[in-house]
Amino acid sequence: ERIEDKLYQNRYLVDTGRPHIKVRPHLSPSPNLLALTQICPAKCYEENDAGQVEIVVDGCMECGTCRVLCEANGDIEWNYPRGGFGILFKFG
Ligand code: SF4
C-alpha cells in the first residue's frame, strides 16, 4: 500500500481559530523557514506573493520537522493541538 493511501485514511479535525503552529511575522523568511515550503510532508507552508511564508495547519501530521528547523530560532511557535483536535491517526 502506498503512503498516500495510508495518509488518506487519516482524518484531520480543525481547531478553528486556534492554529497549533504560528509563523512569526517577517519581511523575508529565513532559509530554514523557506525550506519548509518544500519539506513539510503535508504541504502546510506556502510562499505568498510578497515572498513571505504562511502556514495553514489543516492536515499537519505533527511530524515535528518544522519544529526542529524553525522553533529554536523563533521563526515559528509550535504546540501540540488541543486534545481531540489535529491529526487523528487511523492504522490498518
Ligand atoms: Fe508540516 Fe510536520 Fe510541521 Fe506539521 S509538524 S506543519 S506536517 S513539517
Backbone and ligand atoms as CSV (ligand in chain L), in Angstrom:
chain,resi,resn,atom,element,x,y,z
A,1,GLU,N,N,0.845,-1.193,0.000
A,1,GLU,CA,C,0.000,0.000,0.000
A,1,GLU,C,C,0.882,1.245,0.000
A,2,ARG,N,N,0.486,2.229,-0.745
A,2,ARG,CA,C,1.277,3.449,-0.824
A,2,ARG,C,C,1.023,4.327,0.404
A,3,ILE,N,N,2.035,5.150,0.699
A,3,ILE,CA,C,1.894,6.029,1.860
A,3,ILE,C,C,0.739,7.000,1.651
A,4,GLU,N,N,0.529,7.414,0.406
A,4,GLU,CA,C,-0.578,8.339,0.133
A,4,GLU,C,C,-1.920,7.702,0.508
A,5,ASP,N,N,-2.038,6.409,0.253
A,5,ASP,CA,C,-3.288,5.734,0.604
A,5,ASP,C,C,-3.473,5.684,2.111
A,6,LYS,N,N,-2.363,5.445,2.794
A,6,LYS,CA,C,-2.432,5.418,4.258
A,6,LYS,C,C,-2.841,6.797,4.785
A,7,LEU,N,N,-2.202,7.828,4.233
A,7,LEU,CA,C,-2.474,9.174,4.717
A,7,LEU,C,C,-3.925,9.548,4.466
A,8,TYR,N,N,-4.450,9.062,3.374
A,8,TYR,CA,C,-5.820,9.409,3.033
A,8,TYR,C,C,-6.791,8.884,4.082
A,9,GLN,N,N,-6.376,7.832,4.775
A,9,GLN,CA,C,-7.262,7.252,5.781
A,9,GLN,C,C,-7.267,8.060,7.080
A,10,ASN,N,N,-6.255,8.913,7.246
A,10,ASN,CA,C,-6.223,9.725,8.457
A,10,ASN,C,C,-7.247,10.850,8.336
A,11,ARG,N,N,-7.767,11.261,9.453
A,11,ARG,CA,C,-8.706,12.369,9.440
A,11,ARG,C,C,-8.081,13.526,10.207
A,12,TYR,N,N,-8.491,14.715,9.834
A,12,TYR,CA,C,-7.949,15.891,10.493
A,12,TYR,C,C,-9.078,16.732,11.022
A,13,LEU,N,N,-9.036,17.037,12.313
A,13,LEU,CA,C,-10.082,17.849,12.913
A,13,LEU,C,C,-9.529,19.240,13.176
A,14,VAL,N,N,-10.092,20.227,12.489
A,14,VAL,CA,C,-9.584,21.592,12.587
A,14,VAL,C,C,-10.061,22.257,13.868
A,15,ASP,N,N,-9.120,22.825,14.602
A,15,ASP,CA,C,-9.447,23.594,15.798
A,15,ASP,C,C,-9.572,25.042,15.352
A,16,THR,N,N,-10.747,25.413,14.904
A,16,THR,CA,C,-10.953,26.689,14.230
A,16,THR,C,C,-10.511,27.870,15.089
A,17,GLY,N,N,-9.695,28.719,14.520
A,17,GLY,CA,C,-9.260,29.920,15.213
A,17,GLY,C,C,-8.132,29.692,16.197
A,18,ARG,N,N,-7.709,28.434,16.371
A,18,ARG,CA,C,-6.622,28.152,17.303
A,18,ARG,C,C,-5.563,27.284,16.633
A,19,PRO,N,N,-4.887,27.827,15.633
A,19,PRO,CA,C,-3.848,27.034,14.959
A,19,PRO,C,C,-2.747,26.653,15.940
A,20,HIS,N,N,-2.265,25.441,15.856
A,20,HIS,CA,C,-1.268,24.992,16.825
A,20,HIS,C,C,0.150,25.367,16.415
A,21,ILE,N,N,0.285,25.861,15.198
A,21,ILE,CA,C,1.586,26.365,14.762
A,21,ILE,C,C,1.365,27.759,14.186
A,22,LYS,N,N,2.225,28.692,14.580
A,22,LYS,CA,C,2.116,30.050,14.038
A,22,LYS,C,C,3.472,30.468,13.490
A,23,VAL,N,N,3.448,31.146,12.357
A,23,VAL,CA,C,4.666,31.696,11.778
A,23,VAL,C,C,4.825,33.125,12.286
A,24,ARG,N,N,6.011,33.444,12.784
A,24,ARG,CA,C,6.272,34.808,13.243
A,24,ARG,C,C,6.248,35.744,12.040
A,25,PRO,N,N,5.580,36.890,12.171
A,25,PRO,CA,C,5.570,37.842,11.051
A,25,PRO,C,C,6.998,38.222,10.651
A,26,HIS,N,N,7.240,38.320,9.352
A,26,HIS,CA,C,8.592,38.602,8.863
A,26,HIS,C,C,8.504,39.332,7.535
A,27,LEU,N,N,9.578,40.050,7.210
A,27,LEU,CA,C,9.639,40.707,5.903
A,27,LEU,C,C,10.091,39.725,4.853
A,28,SER,N,N,11.130,38.972,5.177
A,28,SER,CA,C,11.558,37.900,4.279
A,28,SER,C,C,11.934,36.705,5.150
A,29,PRO,N,N,11.674,35.503,4.674
A,29,PRO,CA,C,11.862,34.316,5.508
A,29,PRO,C,C,13.334,33.925,5.647
A,30,SER,N,N,13.655,33.305,6.768
A,30,SER,CA,C,14.990,32.725,6.918
A,30,SER,C,C,15.091,31.529,5.959
A,31,PRO,N,N,16.297,31.095,5.650
A,31,PRO,CA,C,16.448,29.925,4.771
A,31,PRO,C,C,15.707,28.697,5.314
A,32,ASN,N,N,15.743,28.496,6.614
A,32,ASN,CA,C,15.041,27.339,7.191
A,32,ASN,C,C,13.540,27.435,6.978
A,33,LEU,N,N,13.010,28.633,7.225
A,33,LEU,CA,C,11.564,28.817,7.068
A,33,LEU,C,C,11.159,28.615,5.612
A,34,LEU,N,N,11.940,29.162,4.721
A,34,LEU,CA,C,11.631,28.999,3.300
A,34,LEU,C,C,11.692,27.526,2.896
A,35,ALA,N,N,12.627,26.795,3.485
A,35,ALA,CA,C,12.793,25.380,3.143
A,35,ALA,C,C,11.543,24.576,3.483
A,36,LEU,N,N,10.800,25.030,4.482
A,36,LEU,CA,C,9.602,24.281,4.878
A,36,LEU,C,C,8.565,24.221,3.761
A,37,THR,N,N,8.590,25.199,2.866
A,37,THR,CA,C,7.638,25.161,1.759
A,37,THR,C,C,7.904,23.954,0.872
A,38,GLN,N,N,9.118,23.408,0.951
A,38,GLN,CA,C,9.454,22.210,0.176
A,38,GLN,C,C,9.400,20.950,1.033
A,39,ILE,N,N,9.722,21.093,2.317
A,39,ILE,CA,C,9.971,19.917,3.150
A,39,ILE,C,C,8.731,19.404,3.876
A,40,CYS,N,N,7.848,20.285,4.287
A,40,CYS,CA,C,6.693,19.833,5.075
A,40,CYS,C,C,5.921,18.768,4.296
A,41,PRO,N,N,5.764,17.580,4.863
A,41,PRO,CA,C,5.116,16.491,4.124
A,41,PRO,C,C,3.641,16.736,3.872
A,42,ALA,N,N,3.032,17.628,4.650
A,42,ALA,CA,C,1.610,17.915,4.464
A,42,ALA,C,C,1.392,19.186,3.648
A,43,LYS,N,N,2.487,19.781,3.179
A,43,LYS,CA,C,2.428,20.996,2.367
A,43,LYS,C,C,1.638,22.102,3.069
A,44,CYS,N,N,1.908,22.274,4.348
A,44,CYS,CA,C,1.206,23.310,5.123
A,44,CYS,C,C,1.792,24.697,4.885
A,45,TYR,N,N,3.070,24.744,4.495
A,45,TYR,CA,C,3.749,26.036,4.337
A,45,TYR,C,C,3.757,26.456,2.875
A,46,GLU,N,N,3.419,27.726,2.649
A,46,GLU,CA,C,3.440,28.255,1.286
A,46,GLU,C,C,4.051,29.642,1.277
A,47,GLU,N,N,4.734,29.944,0.183
A,47,GLU,CA,C,5.269,31.281,-0.002
A,47,GLU,C,C,4.204,32.123,-0.675
A,48,ASN,N,N,3.896,33.303,-0.113
A,48,ASN,CA,C,2.874,34.144,-0.733
A,48,ASN,C,C,3.517,35.066,-1.775
A,49,ASP,N,N,2.686,35.895,-2.396
A,49,ASP,CA,C,3.171,36.739,-3.484
A,49,ASP,C,C,4.221,37.736,-3.018
A,50,ALA,N,N,4.196,38.052,-1.728
A,50,ALA,CA,C,5.164,39.014,-1.185
A,50,ALA,C,C,6.461,38.329,-0.764
A,51,GLY,N,N,6.532,37.020,-0.979
A,51,GLY,CA,C,7.756,36.312,-0.634
A,51,GLY,C,C,7.834,35.898,0.825
A,52,GLN,N,N,6.729,36.054,1.541
A,52,GLN,CA,C,6.683,35.622,2.932
A,52,GLN,C,C,6.085,34.226,3.018
A,53,VAL,N,N,6.446,33.528,4.091
A,53,VAL,CA,C,5.964,32.161,4.263
A,53,VAL,C,C,4.759,32.162,5.198
A,54,GLU,N,N,3.695,31.520,4.745
A,54,GLU,CA,C,2.473,31.412,5.533
A,54,GLU,C,C,2.194,29.945,5.825
A,55,ILE,N,N,1.435,29.704,6.876
A,55,ILE,CA,C,1.078,28.329,7.194
A,55,ILE,C,C,-0.430,28.175,7.306
A,56,VAL,N,N,-0.929,27.080,6.778
A,56,VAL,CA,C,-2.292,26.635,7.045
A,56,VAL,C,C,-2.135,25.265,7.681
A,57,VAL,N,N,-2.513,25.138,8.935
A,57,VAL,CA,C,-2.160,23.921,9.669
A,57,VAL,C,C,-3.050,22.730,9.352
A,58,ASP,N,N,-4.131,22.950,8.608
A,58,ASP,CA,C,-5.006,21.828,8.280
A,58,ASP,C,C,-4.192,20.713,7.630
A,59,GLY,N,N,-4.309,19.537,8.157
A,59,GLY,CA,C,-3.609,18.400,7.573
A,59,GLY,C,C,-2.242,18.141,8.167
A,60,CYS,N,N,-1.789,19.013,9.057
A,60,CYS,CA,C,-0.479,18.810,9.700
A,60,CYS,C,C,-0.446,17.454,10.376
A,61,MET,N,N,0.641,16.726,10.130
A,61,MET,CA,C,0.773,15.374,10.679
A,61,MET,C,C,1.568,15.344,11.980
A,62,GLU,N,N,1.906,16.527,12.476
A,62,GLU,CA,C,2.682,16.617,13.718
A,62,GLU,C,C,3.979,15.829,13.624
A,63,CYS,N,N,4.602,15.914,12.457
A,63,CYS,CA,C,5.848,15.160,12.261
A,63,CYS,C,C,7.006,15.820,13.003
A,64,GLY,N,N,6.886,17.116,13.291
A,64,GLY,CA,C,7.908,17.797,14.063
A,64,GLY,C,C,9.046,18.394,13.243
A,65,THR,N,N,9.018,18.202,11.932
A,65,THR,CA,C,10.105,18.709,11.094
A,65,THR,C,C,10.249,20.222,11.232
A,66,CYS,N,N,9.146,20.936,11.139
A,66,CYS,CA,C,9.233,22.394,11.206
A,66,CYS,C,C,9.644,22.840,12.599
A,67,ARG,N,N,9.259,22.044,13.593
A,67,ARG,CA,C,9.648,22.380,14.955
A,67,ARG,C,C,11.162,22.319,15.102
A,68,VAL,N,N,11.741,21.259,14.546
A,68,VAL,CA,C,13.192,21.077,14.633
A,68,VAL,C,C,13.915,22.204,13.900
A,69,LEU,N,N,13.398,22.572,12.730
A,69,LEU,CA,C,14.098,23.537,11.890
A,69,LEU,C,C,13.882,24.986,12.323
A,70,CYS,N,N,12.721,25.292,12.881
A,70,CYS,CA,C,12.352,26.701,12.995
A,70,CYS,C,C,11.830,27.159,14.347
A,71,GLU,N,N,11.796,26.275,15.341
A,71,GLU,CA,C,11.290,26.741,16.630
A,71,GLU,C,C,12.382,27.483,17.407
A,72,ALA,N,N,13.568,26.906,17.429
A,72,ALA,CA,C,14.640,27.475,18.259
A,72,ALA,C,C,15.020,28.883,17.795
A,73,ASN,N,N,14.975,29.130,16.501
A,73,ASN,CA,C,15.371,30.454,16.017
A,73,ASN,C,C,14.201,31.440,16.031
A,74,GLY,N,N,13.031,30.988,16.474
A,74,GLY,CA,C,11.902,31.894,16.646
A,74,GLY,C,C,11.076,32.124,15.393
A,75,ASP,N,N,11.372,31.391,14.312
A,75,ASP,CA,C,10.576,31.562,13.091
A,75,ASP,C,C,9.130,31.148,13.302
A,76,ILE,N,N,8.924,30.143,14.140
A,76,ILE,CA,C,7.562,29.661,14.378
A,76,ILE,C,C,7.348,29.402,15.869
A,77,GLU,N,N,6.071,29.377,16.243
A,77,GLU,CA,C,5.658,28.880,17.556
A,77,GLU,C,C,4.969,27.551,17.321
A,78,TRP,N,N,5.360,26.551,18.065
A,78,TRP,CA,C,4.850,25.191,17.799
A,78,TRP,C,C,4.286,24.591,19.073
A,79,ASN,N,N,3.049,24.170,19.007
A,79,ASN,CA,C,2.424,23.477,20.139
A,79,ASN,C,C,1.655,22.282,19.604
A,80,TYR,N,N,1.486,21.285,20.421
A,80,TYR,CA,C,0.591,20.208,20.010
A,80,TYR,C,C,-0.832,20.738,19.998
A,81,PRO,N,N,-1.674,20.223,19.101
A,81,PRO,CA,C,-3.076,20.649,19.111
A,81,PRO,C,C,-3.725,20.275,20.445
A,82,ARG,N,N,-4.802,20.971,20.769
A,82,ARG,CA,C,-5.563,20.607,21.958
A,82,ARG,C,C,-6.086,19.182,21.803
A,83,GLY,N,N,-6.349,18.558,22.926
A,83,GLY,CA,C,-6.856,17.188,22.879
A,83,GLY,C,C,-8.081,17.075,22.000
A,84,GLY,N,N,-8.103,16.055,21.159
A,84,GLY,CA,C,-9.262,15.833,20.301
A,84,GLY,C,C,-9.187,16.541,18.969
A,85,PHE,N,N,-8.189,17.444,18.822
A,85,PHE,CA,C,-8.049,18.138,17.547
A,85,PHE,C,C,-6.773,17.693,16.859
A,86,GLY,N,N,-6.648,18.107,15.609
A,86,GLY,CA,C,-5.457,17.769,14.845
A,86,GLY,C,C,-5.614,16.435,14.136
A,87,ILE,N,N,-4.487,15.815,13.880
A,87,ILE,CA,C,-4.487,14.593,13.100
A,87,ILE,C,C,-5.012,13.447,13.957
A,88,LEU,N,N,-5.895,12.688,13.376
A,88,LEU,CA,C,-6.441,11.508,14.074
A,88,LEU,C,C,-5.946,10.305,13.290
A,89,PHE,N,N,-4.915,9.671,13.774
A,89,PHE,CA,C,-4.318,8.579,13.012
A,89,PHE,C,C,-5.180,7.341,13.046
A,90,LYS,N,N,-5.251,6.750,11.901
A,90,LYS,CA,C,-6.021,5.514,11.793
A,90,LYS,C,C,-5.124,4.500,11.103
A,91,PHE,N,N,-4.885,3.394,11.726
A,91,PHE,CA,C,-3.999,2.391,11.162
A,91,PHE,C,C,-4.806,1.185,10.687
A,92,GLY,N,N,-4.288,0.576,9.665
A,92,GLY,CA,C,-4.893,-0.659,9.189
A,92,GLY,C,C,-6.019,-0.396,8.213
L,1,SF4,FE1,FE,4.378,20.147,8.301
L,1,SF4,FE2,FE,5.340,18.398,10.040
L,1,SF4,FE3,FE,5.361,20.998,10.614
L,1,SF4,FE4,FE,3.052,19.690,10.576
L,1,SF4,S1,S,4.752,19.355,12.019
L,1,SF4,S2,S,3.439,21.684,9.641
L,1,SF4,S3,S,3.388,18.219,8.919
L,1,SF4,S4,S,6.509,19.990,8.957
